Amino acid sequence: MVRTRSEPRTQTHVMRRTAQGKSNEEIQRCLKRYIARELYLLILANLSDATTVT
């Protein structure tokens, strides 16, 4: 994922998980879950903004 190279919070997360002995596959799976939760919250916020405007 591109985010592991460009986003400082993600880089910190990867380094911490690597130090804990997690495999690259486990780290990627956790990152995908985190990104999905982050996007879900943004979508919900956008939907609630759209309903209050109309």
PDB file as gemmi writes it, atoms N, CA and C in Angstrom:
CRYST1    1.000    1.000    1.000  90.00  90.00  90.00 P 1                      
ATOM      1  N   MET A   1       0.827  -1.175   0.000  1.00  0.00           N  
ATOM      2  CA  MET A   1       0.000   0.000   0.000  1.00  0.00           C  
ATOM      3  C   MET A   1       0.877   1.246   0.000  1.00  0.00           C  
ATOM      4  N   VAL A   2       0.445   2.224  -0.722  1.00  0.00           N  
ATOM      5  CA  VAL A   2       1.193   3.469  -0.841  1.00  0.00           C  
ATOM      6  C   VAL A   2       1.257   4.193   0.496  1.00  0.00           C  
ATOM      7  N   ARG A   3       0.213   4.072   1.265  1.00  0.00           N  
ATOM      8  CA  ARG A   3       0.126   4.784   2.540  1.00  0.00           C  
ATOM      9  C   ARG A   3       1.293   4.416   3.474  1.00  0.00           C  
ATOM     10  N   THR A   4       1.809   3.214   3.383  1.00  0.00           N  
ATOM     11  CA  THR A   4       2.902   2.814   4.272  1.00  0.00           C  
ATOM     12  C   THR A   4       4.181   3.574   3.963  1.00  0.00           C  
ATOM     13  N   ARG A   5       4.287   4.138   2.772  1.00  0.00           N  
ATOM     14  CA  ARG A   5       5.491   4.889   2.410  1.00  0.00           C  
ATOM     15  C   ARG A   5       5.356   6.378   2.625  1.00  0.00           C  
ATOM     16  N   SER A   6       4.135   6.888   2.610  1.00  0.00           N  
ATOM     17  CA  SER A   6       3.976   8.342   2.590  1.00  0.00           C  
ATOM     18  C   SER A   6       3.363   8.939   3.847  1.00  0.00           C  
ATOM     19  N   GLU A   7       2.663   8.196   4.633  1.00  0.00           N  
ATOM     20  CA  GLU A   7       1.928   8.749   5.770  1.00  0.00           C  
ATOM     21  C   GLU A   7       2.676   8.465   7.066  1.00  0.00           C  
ATOM     22  N   PRO A   8       3.111   9.495   7.792  1.00  0.00           N  
ATOM     23  CA  PRO A   8       3.940   9.291   8.987  1.00  0.00           C  
ATOM     24  C   PRO A   8       3.281   8.426  10.065  1.00  0.00           C  
ATOM     25  N   ARG A   9       1.980   8.604  10.316  1.00  0.00           N  
ATOM     26  CA  ARG A   9       1.314   7.779  11.339  1.00  0.00           C  
ATOM     27  C   ARG A   9       1.349   6.308  10.956  1.00  0.00           C  
ATOM     28  N   THR A  10       1.187   6.046   9.672  1.00  0.00           N  
ATOM     29  CA  THR A  10       1.206   4.660   9.200  1.00  0.00           C  
ATOM     30  C   THR A  10       2.603   4.080   9.312  1.00  0.00           C  
ATOM     31  N   GLN A  11       3.607   4.862   8.977  1.00  0.00           N  
ATOM     32  CA  GLN A  11       4.987   4.395   9.103  1.00  0.00           C  
ATOM     33  C   GLN A  11       5.313   4.041  10.551  1.00  0.00           C  
ATOM     34  N   THR A  12       4.854   4.864  11.482  1.00  0.00           N  
ATOM     35  CA  THR A  12       5.072   4.597  12.900  1.00  0.00           C  
ATOM     36  C   THR A  12       4.377   3.303  13.311  1.00  0.00           C  
ATOM     37  N   HIS A  13       3.159   3.122  12.840  1.00  0.00           N  
ATOM     38  CA  HIS A  13       2.394   1.906  13.141  1.00  0.00           C  
ATOM     39  C   HIS A  13       3.127   0.662  12.619  1.00  0.00           C  
ATOM     40  N   VAL A  14       3.607   0.737  11.388  1.00  0.00           N  
ATOM     41  CA  VAL A  14       4.307  -0.406  10.787  1.00  0.00           C  
ATOM     42  C   VAL A  14       5.577  -0.723  11.566  1.00  0.00           C  
ATOM     43  N   MET A  15       6.336   0.295  11.937  1.00  0.00           N  
ATOM     44  CA  MET A  15       7.565   0.058  12.701  1.00  0.00           C  
ATOM     45  C   MET A  15       7.260  -0.569  14.055  1.00  0.00           C  
ATOM     46  N   ARG A  16       6.205  -0.080  14.721  1.00  0.00           N  
ATOM     47  CA  ARG A  16       5.830  -0.620  16.028  1.00  0.00           C  
ATOM     48  C   ARG A  16       5.388  -2.075  15.915  1.00  0.00           C  
ATOM     49  N   ARG A  17       4.566  -2.382  14.909  1.00  0.00           N  
ATOM     50  CA  ARG A  17       4.085  -3.757  14.722  1.00  0.00           C  
ATOM     51  C   ARG A  17       5.216  -4.698  14.303  1.00  0.00           C  
ATOM     52  N   THR A  18       6.141  -4.195  13.506  1.00  0.00           N  
ATOM     53  CA  THR A  18       7.291  -5.010  13.103  1.00  0.00           C  
ATOM     54  C   THR A  18       8.137  -5.351  14.328  1.00  0.00           C  
ATOM     55  N   ALA A  19       8.317  -4.376  15.212  1.00  0.00           N  
ATOM     56  CA  ALA A  19       9.081  -4.608  16.444  1.00  0.00           C  
ATOM     57  C   ALA A  19       8.392  -5.617  17.346  1.00  0.00           C  
ATOM     58  N   GLN A  20       7.064  -5.698  17.259  1.00  0.00           N  
ATOM     59  CA  GLN A  20       6.305  -6.670  18.046  1.00  0.00           C  
ATOM     60  C   GLN A  20       6.366  -8.072  17.447  1.00  0.00           C  
ATOM     61  N   GLY A  21       6.977  -8.186  16.262  1.00  0.00           N  
ATOM     62  CA  GLY A  21       7.122  -9.490  15.643  1.00  0.00           C  
ATOM     63  C   GLY A  21       5.972  -9.872  14.712  1.00  0.00           C  
ATOM     64  N   LYS A  22       5.154  -8.909  14.338  1.00  0.00           N  
ATOM     65  CA  LYS A  22       4.044  -9.192  13.429  1.00  0.00           C  
ATOM     66  C   LYS A  22       4.574  -9.384  12.013  1.00  0.00           C  
ATOM     67  N   SER A  23       3.909 -10.247  11.263  1.00  0.00           N  
ATOM     68  CA  SER A  23       4.313 -10.455   9.874  1.00  0.00           C  
ATOM     69  C   SER A  23       3.782  -9.310   9.014  1.00  0.00           C  
ATOM     70  N   ASN A  24       4.353  -9.152   7.844  1.00  0.00           N  
ATOM     71  CA  ASN A  24       3.913  -8.110   6.929  1.00  0.00           C  
ATOM     72  C   ASN A  24       2.439  -8.305   6.566  1.00  0.00           C  
ATOM     73  N   GLU A  25       2.021  -9.544   6.426  1.00  0.00           N  
ATOM     74  CA  GLU A  25       0.616  -9.837   6.107  1.00  0.00           C  
ATOM     75  C   GLU A  25      -0.313  -9.360   7.227  1.00  0.00           C  
ATOM     76  N   GLU A  26       0.065  -9.617   8.476  1.00  0.00           N  
ATOM     77  CA  GLU A  26      -0.748  -9.175   9.614  1.00  0.00           C  
ATOM     78  C   GLU A  26      -0.805  -7.646   9.694  1.00  0.00           C  
ATOM     79  N   ILE A  27       0.322  -7.001   9.439  1.00  0.00           N  
ATOM     80  CA  ILE A  27       0.379  -5.543   9.475  1.00  0.00           C  
ATOM     81  C   ILE A  27      -0.527  -4.956   8.403  1.00  0.00           C  
ATOM     82  N   GLN A  28      -0.465  -5.487   7.195  1.00  0.00           N  
ATOM     83  CA  GLN A  28      -1.301  -5.001   6.103  1.00  0.00           C  
ATOM     84  C   GLN A  28      -2.782  -5.204   6.400  1.00  0.00           C  
ATOM     85  N   ARG A  29      -3.116  -6.327   6.978  1.00  0.00           N  
ATOM     86  CA  ARG A  29      -4.518  -6.613   7.313  1.00  0.00           C  
ATOM     87  C   ARG A  29      -5.041  -5.597   8.342  1.00  0.00           C  
ATOM     88  N   CYS A  30      -4.242  -5.310   9.354  1.00  0.00           N  
ATOM     89  CA  CYS A  30      -4.642  -4.319  10.367  1.00  0.00           C  
ATOM     90  C   CYS A  30      -4.783  -2.927   9.752  1.00  0.00           C  
ATOM     91  N   LEU A  31      -3.867  -2.566   8.865  1.00  0.00           N  
ATOM     92  CA  LEU A  31      -3.939  -1.264   8.214  1.00  0.00           C  
ATOM     93  C   LEU A  31      -5.190  -1.135   7.355  1.00  0.00           C  
ATOM     94  N   LYS A  32      -5.537  -2.191   6.653  1.00  0.00           N  
ATOM     95  CA  LYS A  32      -6.741  -2.162   5.818  1.00  0.00           C  
ATOM     96  C   LYS A  32      -7.978  -1.976   6.675  1.00  0.00           C  
ATOM     97  N   ARG A  33      -8.018  -2.624   7.816  1.00  0.00           N  
ATOM     98  CA  ARG A  33      -9.158  -2.454   8.727  1.00  0.00           C  
ATOM     99  C   ARG A  33      -9.227  -1.028   9.248  1.00  0.00           C  
ATOM    100  N   TYR A  34      -8.085  -0.479   9.614  1.00  0.00           N  
ATOM    101  CA  TYR A  34      -8.043   0.884  10.124  1.00  0.00           C  
ATOM    102  C   TYR A  34      -8.524   1.873   9.062  1.00  0.00           C  
ATOM    103  N   ILE A  35      -8.037   1.709   7.841  1.00  0.00           N  
ATOM    104  CA  ILE A  35      -8.425   2.611   6.755  1.00  0.00           C  
ATOM    105  C   ILE A  35      -9.917   2.487   6.471  1.00  0.00           C  
ATOM    106  N   ALA A  36     -10.440   1.272   6.503  1.00  0.00           N  
ATOM    107  CA  ALA A  36     -11.874   1.071   6.270  1.00  0.00           C  
ATOM    108  C   ALA A  36     -12.697   1.782   7.349  1.00  0.00           C  
ATOM    109  N   ARG A  37     -12.284   1.680   8.605  1.00  0.00           N  
ATOM    110  CA  ARG A  37     -13.005   2.374   9.685  1.00  0.00           C  
ATOM    111  C   ARG A  37     -12.920   3.890   9.509  1.00  0.00           C  
ATOM    112  N   GLU A  38     -11.740   4.371   9.149  1.00  0.00           N  
ATOM    113  CA  GLU A  38     -11.526   5.805   8.951  1.00  0.00           C  
ATOM    114  C   GLU A  38     -12.424   6.328   7.818  1.00  0.00           C  
ATOM    115  N   LEU A  39     -12.466   5.610   6.713  1.00  0.00           N  
ATOM    116  CA  LEU A  39     -13.298   6.017   5.580  1.00  0.00           C  
ATOM    117  C   LEU A  39     -14.777   5.928   5.917  1.00  0.00           C  
ATOM    118  N   TYR A  40     -15.168   4.917   6.652  1.00  0.00           N  
ATOM    119  CA  TYR A  40     -16.567   4.752   7.043  1.00  0.00           C  
ATOM    120  C   TYR A  40     -17.045   5.952   7.846  1.00  0.00           C  
ATOM    121  N   LEU A  41     -16.223   6.407   8.793  1.00  0.00           N  
ATOM    122  CA  LEU A  41     -16.591   7.568   9.605  1.00  0.00           C  
ATOM    123  C   LEU A  41     -16.689   8.832   8.752  1.00  0.00           C  
ATOM    124  N   LEU A  42     -15.782   8.981   7.789  1.00  0.00           N  
ATOM    125  CA  LEU A  42     -15.847  10.139   6.898  1.00  0.00           C  
ATOM    126  C   LEU A  42     -17.105  10.111   6.034  1.00  0.00           C  
ATOM    127  N   ILE A  43     -17.467   8.933   5.550  1.00  0.00           N  
ATOM    128  CA  ILE A  43     -18.675   8.796   4.741  1.00  0.00           C  
ATOM    129  C   ILE A  43     -19.911   9.122   5.566  1.00  0.00           C  
ATOM    130  N   LEU A  44     -19.963   8.617   6.794  1.00  0.00           N  
ATOM    131  CA  LEU A  44     -21.103   8.918   7.659  1.00  0.00           C  
ATOM    132  C   LEU A  44     -21.215  10.419   7.934  1.00  0.00           C  
ATOM    133  N   ALA A  45     -20.092  11.061   8.192  1.00  0.00           N  
ATOM    134  CA  ALA A  45     -20.101  12.498   8.447  1.00  0.00           C  
ATOM    135  C   ALA A  45     -20.578  13.254   7.214  1.00  0.00           C  
ATOM    136  N   ASN A  46     -20.132  12.815   6.055  1.00  0.00           N  
ATOM    137  CA  ASN A  46     -20.537  13.465   4.814  1.00  0.00           C  
ATOM    138  C   ASN A  46     -22.037  13.277   4.576  1.00  0.00           C  
ATOM    139  N   LEU A  47     -22.550  12.114   4.864  1.00  0.00           N  
ATOM    140  CA  LEU A  47     -23.968  11.859   4.682  1.00  0.00           C  
ATOM    141  C   LEU A  47     -24.801  12.692   5.647  1.00  0.00           C  
ATOM    142  N   SER A  48     -24.369  12.818   6.880  1.00  0.00           N  
ATOM    143  CA  SER A  48     -25.123  13.611   7.840  1.00  0.00           C  
ATOM    144  C   SER A  48     -25.089  15.092   7.470  1.00  0.00           C  
ATOM    145  N   ASP A  49     -23.981  15.562   6.916  1.00  0.00           N  
ATOM    146  CA  ASP A  49     -23.898  16.944   6.442  1.00  0.00           C  
ATOM    147  C   ASP A  49     -24.847  17.163   5.267  1.00  0.00           C  
ATOM    148  N   ALA A  50     -24.925  16.197   4.384  1.00  0.00           N  
ATOM    149  CA  ALA A  50     -25.780  16.311   3.205  1.00  0.00           C  
ATOM    150  C   ALA A  50     -27.255  16.330   3.577  1.00  0.00           C  
ATOM    151  N   THR A  51     -27.635  15.598   4.608  1.00  0.00           N  
ATOM    152  CA  THR A  51     -29.039  15.552   5.001  1.00  0.00           C  
ATOM    153  C   THR A  51     -29.448  16.826   5.738  1.00  0.00           C  
ATOM    154  N   THR A  52     -28.528  17.484   6.423  1.00  0.00           N  
ATOM    155  CA  THR A  52     -28.869  18.710   7.135  1.00  0.00           C  
ATOM    156  C   THR A  52     -28.929  19.905   6.176  1.00  0.00           C  
ATOM    157  N   VAL A  53     -28.242  19.830   5.058  1.00  0.00           N  
ATOM    158  CA  VAL A  53     -28.231  20.922   4.085  1.00  0.00           C  
ATOM    159  C   VAL A  53     -29.541  20.959   3.298  1.00  0.00           C  
ATOM    160  N   THR A  54     -30.087  19.809   2.962  1.00  0.00           N  
ATOM    161  CA  THR A  54     -31.310  19.792   2.143  1.00  0.00           C  
ATOM    162  C   THR A  54     -32.557  19.924   2.950  1.00  0.00           C  
TER     163      THR A  54                                                      
END                                                                             
